[in-house]
Every structure is written in structure tokens, then in C-alpha cells.
Amino acid sequence: MAPGPSPLPAVPLSALPSEARRYEPFVRRVPAGTRVRSATWRHRRWDVHVEAIGDDDAPVRALLIHGAGGNAAAMRPFAAHIAAARMQVLIADMPGYGRTAPARDPDVTYGDWQELLVDLTARIADRPLIVIGASMGGMLAYDTGAVSPHVDAVVATCLLDLSDVAVLRRVSRWPLLAPAVPASLALARGPLASTFLPLTAIAPMELIANDPGLTEAVAADPRGGAGAMPLGWFRTLVAGGPVIAPERYSGPPVTLVHPAEDRWTPAEVSLAFHSRLPGDAHAAHLLEGSGHFPVEEPGFSRLLEVLAETAEDVTAQTDRRSSLPSREDRP
């Protein structure tokens, strides 16, 4: 397992404590025998908790990125199913969530998240790599693919440019106040930037899932939806925008898999961003019947199908590149 110097032995998911398995009852039963291995990766001032699911010798790696209010535990049931398609799936708890320490960093910014992910791809790039983003993690996946030379494909459930006030209005708890949010957050500097704010104060987290039980599990997770982030993180999240405008994107193919029954982030917002990408290598799919946390069928199965197809594509591309004659061997 590449990210950590001292990975722990792999353990069955069934052996994890109940609080670490709070999300499993709401997702299709994980494949029997699924095991998870944890490690700590020292990145700048954080001890980043990283998990790996799937065979170490799988032909493809996938980096699964959670969004705001998420963590590795929330992504773990998805990772178990993705790994069944001959991928090793890595999940990192982003600073402020999950088991990454320190748990509450008053100085963390959204840019720190972006930098961490790009650096992580460099550590795990010993085979084809797919970056998968869930919710707000979709834009993080896009940004990572835009600047990291190690990413072969991007798959995102959402593509939300929160620097666009029209988009911010669609996803905010207080749509009428959205135009004032960027200017208000711009004042969050100095000591004020270190003030913690619950995500529920500005985002309608009650819409994160269409299953009330799953929504409650997210909202009650002290390492997830029940947590808080500093105002400086929110300021940089809203002000930053994509690292590269979609019209100038030249990275690997971006596949959008937006839930069709998403009551929080409308599909048309993600589709509008995705449509601005140049070329015809980028695909978009709607996950029928699925909410923002896409556990419902048939969307969940379609998500897994798209990821399996993506893994086949990047493997084939790698095989084609390796079969080309080297520069020295060319006539």
C-alpha cells in the first residue's frame, strides 16, 4: 500500500467496530471476504488516514474522494463494490474529517485539500489511476485530473463550481442570501478565519440522501456530517473555482455520473459544467432512481458498470502505450 510507511494488516470489514460501519446497512451488501487496510501518511502538518480495499496487485488503482461532511467510512461500502471490478481503491480522510489528525485544524483551506490529492496521486501512480469524486469530491477529482500527470480518468457524481453564484444559490440552504456569501466570506481572515462553522448551517444536509435513515447516519457522524470546518476553508472553497476553466481543460476524460433523483444538487448544474469541456472524450450518465448519496437502484448498479468500463478503458490505453516502440527503436 503506497501512501503510508507502516500499513496495518488487512482486516475484514465485518471486524470493524459498529461506528465505523454506520453506512453499510444503507448500501447493497458488500462482497463477502472484503478486507480493508489502513495506513497513516504524513503530509505537511497532517497525519492523513488512508484506507485501501482490494488486491495489492490489482491492474488499476482508484482514488475515491469524499466531499464535505464525508469520510472514508462513508465511502468504504462503495469502495468494496468498486474493488470487485479488479481495482484497488484508496480513500483518504481529508483534513477536518474522518481520522486524519489533527481533527480540528483552524488553518486548513480548500487549497490544502487540492494540494494533498495531487501529491497523493504521485505516490500511487505505479499503475493506471482513476480518480473518483463523490458530491463535492467530484470537483476535487476534476481539479486533480486537470493538474496531475498521473491520472488516467476522472469520474464524478457532481461538478459544482461554487464560485458561480448561480450554482451556489442552487445548493445553498439560503438561496436568497447566496449572492452575499462570497463578499461575506471574504471578510473571514485573520482570527475570524479560524472560527468553526457546521456545514449544516449553510447547506441543506437533510437532502444528502433520499433514505431518511442514511441522512440521519450522515448527520450524526461526529467525523462527518456532524462536524464543522473553519470559515477560512469555506471562504477558499467558494472563492477558488476550478483550477482550470472547463473550456481550457486538457486532462484525461471526465465522466459525469450524476444521480437523477438528487434533491440537493440538481443534475442540470453538473451537466452545464460538463458540457463546457472540449472534445468528445467526455461522457455523462444519469443514475436513475438514485439520490445525492447514490445507493438506490438501478443507479447504483449503473455507477459500478461505468466504473468497470472506465477501468477497462484505462487498462487498454496503457497496454497500447506499452506496445508502441520506444523512441530509440523507431526507424
Rosetta blueprint (number, residue, H / E / L):
1 M L
2 A L
3 P L
4 G L
5 P L
6 S L
7 P L
8 L L
9 P L
10 A L
11 V E
12 P E
13 L H
14 S H
15 A H
16 L L
17 P L
18 S H
19 E H
20 A H
21 R H
22 R L
23 Y L
24 E H
25 P H
26 F H
27 V L
28 R L
29 R L
30 V L
31 P L
32 A L
33 G L
34 T L
35 R E
36 V E
37 R E
38 S E
39 A E
40 T E
41 W E
42 R E
43 H E
44 R L
45 R L
46 W E
47 D E
48 V E
49 H E
50 V E
51 E E
52 A E
53 I E
54 G L
55 D L
56 D L
57 D L
58 A L
59 P L
60 V E
61 R E
62 A E
63 L E
64 L E
65 I E
66 H L
67 G L
68 A L
69 G L
70 G L
71 N L
72 A H
73 A H
74 A H
75 M H
76 R H
77 P H
78 F H
79 A H
80 A H
81 H H
82 I H
83 A H
84 A L
85 A L
86 R L
87 M E
88 Q E
89 V E
90 L E
91 I E
92 A E
93 D L
94 M L
95 P L
96 G L
97 Y L
98 G L
99 R L
100 T L
101 A E
102 P L
103 A L
104 R L
105 D L
106 P L
107 D L
108 V L
109 T L
110 Y H
111 G H
112 D H
113 W H
114 Q H
115 E H
116 L H
117 L H
118 V H
119 D H
120 L H
121 T H
122 A H
123 R H
124 I L
125 A L
126 D L
127 R L
128 P L
129 L E
130 I E
131 V E
132 I E
133 G E
134 A L
135 S L
136 M L
137 G H
138 G H
139 M H
140 L H
141 A H
142 Y H
143 D H
144 T H
145 G H
146 A H
147 V H
148 S L
149 P L
150 H L
151 V L
152 D L
153 A E
154 V E
155 V E
156 A E
157 T L
158 C L
159 L L
160 L L
161 D L
162 L L
163 S L
164 D L
165 V H
166 A H
167 V H
168 L H
169 R H
170 R H
171 V H
172 S L
173 R L
174 W L
175 P H
176 L H
177 L H
178 A H
179 P H
180 A H
181 V H
182 P H
183 A H
184 S H
185 L H
186 A H
187 L L
188 A L
189 R L
190 G H
191 P H
192 L H
193 A H
194 S H
195 T L
196 F E
197 L E
198 P E
199 L H
200 T H
201 A H
202 I L
203 A L
204 P L
205 M H
206 E H
207 L H
208 I L
209 A L
210 N L
211 D L
212 P H
213 G H
214 L H
215 T H
216 E H
217 A H
218 V H
219 A H
220 A L
221 D L
222 P L
223 R L
224 G L
225 G L
226 A L
227 G L
228 A E
229 M E
230 P E
231 L H
232 G H
233 W H
234 F H
235 R H
236 T H
237 L H
238 V H
239 A H
240 G H
241 G L
242 P L
243 V L
244 I L
245 A L
246 P H
247 E H
248 R H
249 Y L
250 S L
251 G L
252 P L
253 P L
254 V E
255 T E
256 L E
257 V E
258 H E
259 P E
260 A L
261 E L
262 D L
263 R L
264 W L
265 T L
266 P L
267 A H
268 E H
269 V H
270 S H
271 L H
272 A H
273 F H
274 H H
275 S L
276 R L
277 L L
278 P L
279 G L
280 D L
281 A L
282 H L
283 A L
284 A E
285 H E
286 L E
287 L E
288 E L
289 G L
290 S L
291 G L
292 H L
293 F L
294 P L
295 V L
296 E L
297 E L
298 P L
299 G H
300 F H
301 S H
302 R H
303 L H
304 L H
305 E H
306 V H
307 L H
308 A H
309 E H
310 T H
311 A H
312 E H
313 D H
314 V H
315 T H
316 A H
317 Q H
318 T H
319 D H
320 R H
321 R H
322 S H
323 S H
324 L L
325 P L
326 S L
327 R H
328 E H
329 D H
330 R L
331 P L
